[in-house]
């Protein structure tokens, strides 16, 4: 069974491009959502606004890949929540794909 990746990003162009790249890997299902669902298994790719919608404390912060501006004040709440996977919105999409792949491995390892 393929893992599911939820994309909850305000930038529709970025989300669409990332979705296409992830689908090309053929190794996961990708859902674009307005609001992330932490009860659903798998990785959640979020921007700072969607991150703030999640209840705290996070049960599994290793599931989150944050796409953020290079702004220290925007990142502090992510660090406080335990998020360790951050990709800047100006980084190449391939960097985000690698971060998602790494998060998928962390999720699988935690499950096993």
Rosetta blueprint (number, residue, H / E / L):
1 X L
2 X L
3 X E
4 X E
5 X E
6 X E
7 X E
8 X E
9 X L
10 X L
11 X L
12 X H
13 X H
14 X H
15 X H
16 X H
17 X H
18 X H
19 X H
20 X H
21 X H
22 X H
23 X H
24 X H
25 X H
26 X L
27 X L
28 X E
29 X E
30 X E
31 X E
32 X E
33 X L
34 X L
35 X L
36 X L
37 X L
38 X L
39 X L
40 X L
41 X L
42 X L
43 X E
44 X E
45 X E
46 X E
47 X E
48 X H
49 X H
50 X H
51 X H
52 X L
53 X L
54 X L
55 X L
56 X L
57 X L
58 X L
59 X L
60 X L
61 X H
62 X H
63 X H
64 X E
65 X E
66 X E
67 X E
68 X E
69 X L
70 X L
71 X L
72 X H
73 X H
74 X H
75 X H
76 X H
77 X H
78 X H
79 X H
80 X H
81 X L
82 X L
83 X L
84 X L
85 X L
86 X E
87 X E
88 X E
89 X L
90 X L
91 X L
92 X L
93 X H
94 X H
95 X H
96 X H
97 X H
98 X H
99 X H
100 X H
101 X H
102 X H
103 X H
104 X H
105 X H
106 X H
107 X H
108 X H
109 X H
110 X H
111 X H
112 X L
